[in-house]
């Protein structure tokens, strides 16, 4: 019998983390496609880049479970059915989404400490650090949106500026 290296609660939380990171990737891909459709070409490329990053984040938990000889669950991905009518609504929805993901990552870290699982806590800390970086990035996008304003012409100029982030 192989030793138990992780509690069932943490195993489930890591599987949820995989699923939610993949759902984030799909959400950002959906945003990218909408931005492309609206003619925000640099923004579309940027959100596609964000989508790929979220898949990398899913791999962190997947690889951790595999290292413990646990087969990660492959679950259906549920993406919220929200519509975006412009670059401004995409930025706001992204920031709101990342607040929720940050909360989830903090809950994972708390559970690791509660279970006294320091291996898992190291992985949870990676997620929290990623969230700090992403919140900074998305707050910067929102602050620049506020500076540019929401006039359609200004949003086109802002889209051109976003090429620097690619």
C-alpha positions as CSV (number, residue, x, y, z in Angstrom):
1,X,0.0,0.0,0.0
2,X,1.4,3.4,-1.0
3,X,1.7,6.1,1.7
4,X,-0.8,8.9,1.7
5,X,1.1,12.0,0.8
6,X,-1.8,14.4,0.7
7,X,-5.2,14.7,2.4
8,X,-8.3,14.0,0.3
9,X,-9.4,17.6,0.9
10,X,-6.1,19.0,-0.6
11,X,-6.2,16.5,-3.4
12,X,-9.7,17.8,-4.3
13,X,-8.6,21.4,-4.0
14,X,-5.6,20.8,-6.3
15,X,-8.0,19.1,-8.8
16,X,-10.3,22.2,-8.5
17,X,-7.3,24.4,-9.1
18,X,-6.5,22.6,-12.3
19,X,-10.0,22.9,-13.5
20,X,-10.4,26.6,-12.6
21,X,-7.1,27.5,-14.2
22,X,-8.2,25.7,-17.4
23,X,-11.6,27.5,-17.1
24,X,-9.7,30.8,-16.8
25,X,-7.8,29.9,-20.0
26,X,-11.1,29.4,-21.8
27,X,-12.5,32.6,-20.5
28,X,-9.5,34.6,-21.6
29,X,-9.6,32.8,-25.0
30,X,-13.3,33.8,-25.3
31,X,-12.3,37.4,-24.5
32,X,-9.5,37.2,-27.0
33,X,-11.9,36.1,-29.8
34,X,-14.4,38.8,-28.9
35,X,-11.6,41.5,-28.9
36,X,-10.4,40.2,-32.3
37,X,-14.0,40.4,-33.6
38,X,-14.3,44.0,-32.4
39,X,-11.0,45.0,-34.0
40,X,-8.9,45.3,-30.9
41,X,-6.1,43.2,-32.5
42,X,-3.3,43.9,-29.9
43,X,-5.7,43.3,-27.0
44,X,-6.8,40.0,-28.7
45,X,-3.2,38.8,-28.8
46,X,-2.6,39.9,-25.2
47,X,-5.6,38.0,-23.9
48,X,-4.6,35.0,-26.0
49,X,-1.2,35.2,-24.2
50,X,-3.1,35.4,-20.9
51,X,-5.0,32.3,-21.9
52,X,-1.8,30.3,-22.5
53,X,-0.4,31.4,-19.1
54,X,-3.5,30.1,-17.4
55,X,-2.9,26.6,-18.9
56,X,0.7,26.8,-17.5
57,X,-0.8,27.5,-14.1
58,X,-3.0,24.4,-14.4
59,X,0.1,22.4,-15.1
60,X,1.6,23.4,-11.7
61,X,-1.1,21.5,-9.8
62,X,-1.2,18.7,-12.3
63,X,2.5,18.1,-12.1
64,X,2.4,18.3,-8.3
65,X,-0.3,15.6,-8.1
66,X,1.5,13.4,-10.6
67,X,4.7,13.8,-8.5
68,X,2.7,12.3,-5.6
69,X,1.6,9.4,-7.8
70,X,-1.9,10.8,-8.0
71,X,-3.7,10.9,-11.3
72,X,-5.3,14.3,-11.6
73,X,-9.0,14.5,-12.6
74,X,-9.9,15.7,-16.1
75,X,-13.1,17.5,-15.6
76,X,-15.5,19.4,-17.8
77,X,-14.6,23.0,-18.0
78,X,-17.4,25.4,-17.3
79,X,-16.9,28.9,-18.5
80,X,-19.3,31.7,-17.4
81,X,-21.6,32.7,-20.2
82,X,-20.9,36.4,-20.1
83,X,-20.8,38.8,-23.1
84,X,-18.2,41.5,-23.6
85,X,-19.0,44.6,-25.6
86,X,-15.6,46.2,-25.6
87,X,-12.1,46.4,-24.4
88,X,-13.2,48.2,-21.2
89,X,-15.7,45.5,-20.2
90,X,-13.0,42.8,-20.9
91,X,-10.5,44.5,-18.6
92,X,-13.1,45.0,-15.8
93,X,-14.3,41.4,-16.1
94,X,-10.7,40.1,-16.1
95,X,-9.9,42.0,-12.9
96,X,-13.0,40.8,-11.2
97,X,-12.2,37.2,-12.2
98,X,-8.7,37.5,-10.8
99,X,-10.0,38.7,-7.5
100,X,-12.0,35.4,-7.3
101,X,-9.0,33.3,-8.3
102,X,-6.9,35.0,-5.7
103,X,-9.4,34.2,-3.0
104,X,-9.4,30.6,-4.1
105,X,-5.6,30.4,-4.0
106,X,-5.5,31.9,-0.6
107,X,-8.1,29.3,0.6
108,X,-5.8,26.6,-0.8
109,X,-2.8,28.0,1.1
110,X,-4.9,28.2,4.3
111,X,-6.0,24.5,3.9
112,X,-2.3,23.5,3.4
113,X,-1.4,25.1,6.7
114,X,-4.4,23.6,8.4
115,X,-3.4,20.2,7.2
116,X,0.3,20.9,8.1
117,X,1.2,19.9,4.5
118,X,4.3,22.0,3.8
119,X,4.9,20.4,0.4
120,X,1.5,21.5,-0.7
121,X,2.0,24.8,0.9
122,X,5.0,25.5,-1.3
123,X,2.8,24.9,-4.4
124,X,0.0,27.1,-2.9
125,X,2.6,29.9,-2.3
126,X,3.5,29.7,-6.0
127,X,-0.2,30.3,-6.8
128,X,-0.4,33.2,-4.4
129,X,2.7,34.8,-5.9
130,X,1.3,34.4,-9.4
131,X,-1.9,36.1,-8.3
132,X,0.1,39.0,-6.8
133,X,1.8,39.5,-10.2
134,X,-1.5,39.1,-12.1
135,X,-3.4,41.5,-9.9
136,X,-0.7,44.1,-10.4
137,X,-0.8,43.6,-14.1
138,X,-4.6,43.8,-14.3
139,X,-4.8,46.8,-12.0
140,X,-2.3,48.5,-14.2
141,X,-4.5,47.7,-17.2
142,X,-7.5,49.1,-15.4
143,X,-5.7,52.2,-14.3
144,X,-4.5,52.9,-17.8
145,X,-8.1,52.3,-19.0
146,X,-9.3,55.0,-16.6
147,X,-6.6,57.4,-18.0
148,X,-7.4,56.7,-21.6
149,X,-11.2,56.8,-21.0
150,X,-13.9,54.8,-22.7
151,X,-14.4,56.8,-25.8
152,X,-14.2,54.4,-28.8
153,X,-11.3,56.4,-30.4
154,X,-9.4,56.4,-27.1
155,X,-9.9,52.7,-26.7
156,X,-8.4,52.2,-30.2
157,X,-5.3,54.2,-29.1
158,X,-5.2,52.2,-25.9
159,X,-5.3,49.0,-27.9
160,X,-2.3,50.2,-29.9
161,X,-0.4,50.9,-26.6
162,X,-1.0,47.4,-25.5
163,X,1.2,46.0,-28.2
164,X,4.1,46.8,-25.8
165,X,2.9,44.1,-23.5
166,X,3.1,41.3,-26.1
